[in-house]
Amino acid sequence: MTVHDGLMTDLDYDHLQRAAKDHLWMHFTRHSAYDHGDVPVIVRGEGPYIWDARGKRYLDGLAGLFVSQLGHGRTELAEAAATQARELAFMPLWSYAHPSAIELAERVAGYAPGDLNRVFFTSGGGEAVETAWKLAKNYFKLTGKPMKHKVISRSIAYHGTTQGALSITGLPSLKQQFEPLVPSTFRVPNTNIYRATEHGAPEGLSPEAFGRWAADQIAVAIENEGPDTVAAVFLEPVQNAGGCFPPPPGYFQRVREICDEYDVLLVSDEVICAFGRLGHLFGADRYGYQPDMITCAKGITSGYAPLGAMIASDRLMEPFLHDGAMFAHGYTFGGHPVSTAVGLRNLQIFEEEKVLENVRDNEASFRATLERLKDLPIVGDVRGDGYFYGIELVKDQATKETFTDEECERLLFGFVSKQLYAEGLYCRADDRGDPVVQLAPPLICTQEHFDEMEQILRVVLDKAGTLL
Ligand SMILES: Cc1ncc(COP(=O)(O)O)c(C=O)c1O
């Protein structure tokens, strides 16, 4: 197949379409959507842009899938991968080690908040979540609290698709077809302040009081389940599913107090939020709290190779350091040499190019640019932090009335999603909760890219408003 500058011959293009439809099983994809249309095929990327097989350019408004922190086409990262593959393509971390895994573990431990300094590599985010839950259970069994095994997480939160991570996930529509899942998980309200009362919060709370209320629901759940049975609570710094819910002031500080009071481990699921998405290496740093574990993935390599990690403290590893004890858990590709070599180079570039500073310097203007869209009647809320935003669409700005399932389907998937892409913006329209457009561009983006996003969103959302 010949591809020059993202273009290919009609023959090659037709073959690719046929083969995609006949053989490729895509993830979370309604395949029938392509019965009468082409599968979008992306062939190349450069900076914050990607190109399809017909040569059309798109702004990557989602960093692939919250992954491409440094953007596309970075030869330094490609070279780091090639050099490592030539030297040592594979070695597992099962009783053996290799230099780039050791060096990346040391670097990540140096960055991680407080006493977190033990890094267990995985292949991705869901595996990191599984690892954290298994460690929590195993740790308590070894330290005299064998009943502690349950997990608390928040409604609408997404934590992955493996059966444990899916069980922790708070999206019934993703779970029902796979029931029964791993038992012993319980949901508490999330921090959607825009719709706080609809999720049970008392009327008229200040953000601080709402944060206190939402955190206290965790204590209520622990009491309901029995403190002796609860092992961990899994929370994202900014919850993605539902459309970017940042924590209200004081929320995580109160959660920390509750976890200490009940001896429950606080797991900060930073699969999206770590590595610069919020202008810090970890979301816990941004909001000033100390987790007992961090789960991360995605941006650790900017997507040039797959990698995830669970980060814990000496305290959690201690029971496994003596008398032949072992955490009987692992993945063939967890800490793959190519991935860890890429991760190391990626994080070096973060420092060389002051990537975190770029996010911090520009986040206010990114927010302000997106907030200009609030003059469109269909835009109900613009929320998020760093380079991570959700724009909630509503039927009525004043009453916050949302859409019916049928309207959502027609508007979000029938029009907004397709039209944003047609206009040159790759991002995500999502209805796991109330309908939102999600934006999380590469961390190298600047005002010109924010303006481009806003202009495309304006055209499409304005038109969507007339289709109600
Ligand atoms: C917060 C969170 N946890 C876990 C996962 C699962 O990660 P993966 O798809 O790499 O398994 C995701 C994926 O987006 C996520 O956002």
The ligand as an SDF file (V2000), in Angstrom:
LIG
                    3D

 16 16  0  0  0  0  0  0  0  0999 V2000
  -10.0150    7.0830   34.8310 C   0  0  0  0  0  0  0  0  0  0  0  0
   -9.7430    5.8900   33.9630 C   0  0  0  0  0  0  0  0  0  0  0  0
   -9.3950    4.7310   34.5290 N   0  0  0  0  0  0  0  0  0  0  0  0
   -9.1380    3.6380   33.8020 C   0  0  0  0  0  0  0  0  0  0  0  0
   -9.2190    3.6720   32.4180 C   0  0  0  0  0  0  0  0  0  0  0  0
   -8.9290    2.4340   31.6250 C   0  0  0  0  0  0  0  0  0  0  0  0
   -7.7290    2.5810   30.9070 O   0  0  0  0  0  0  0  0  0  0  0  0
   -7.3780    1.6150   29.6880 P   0  0  0  0  0  0  0  0  0  0  0  0
   -8.3400    1.9340   28.5850 O   0  0  0  0  0  0  0  0  0  0  0  0
   -5.9530    1.9840   29.3540 O   0  0  0  0  0  0  0  0  0  0  0  0
   -7.4940    0.2280   30.2020 O   0  0  0  0  0  0  0  0  0  0  0  0
   -9.5680    4.8560   31.7780 C   0  0  0  0  0  0  0  0  0  0  0  0
   -9.6580    4.9280   30.3170 C   0  0  0  0  0  0  0  0  0  0  0  0
   -9.9650    5.9290   29.7220 O   0  0  0  0  0  0  0  0  0  0  0  0
   -9.8560    6.0060   32.5710 C   0  0  0  0  0  0  0  0  0  0  0  0
  -10.2130    7.1590   32.0130 O   0  0  0  0  0  0  0  0  0  0  0  0
  1  2  1  0
  2  3  1  0
  2 15  2  0
  3  4  2  0
  4  5  1  0
  5  6  1  0
  5 12  2  0
  6  7  1  0
  7  8  1  0
  8  9  2  0
  8 10  1  0
  8 11  1  0
 12 13  1  0
 12 15  1  0
 13 14  2  0
 15 16  1  0
M  END
$$$$
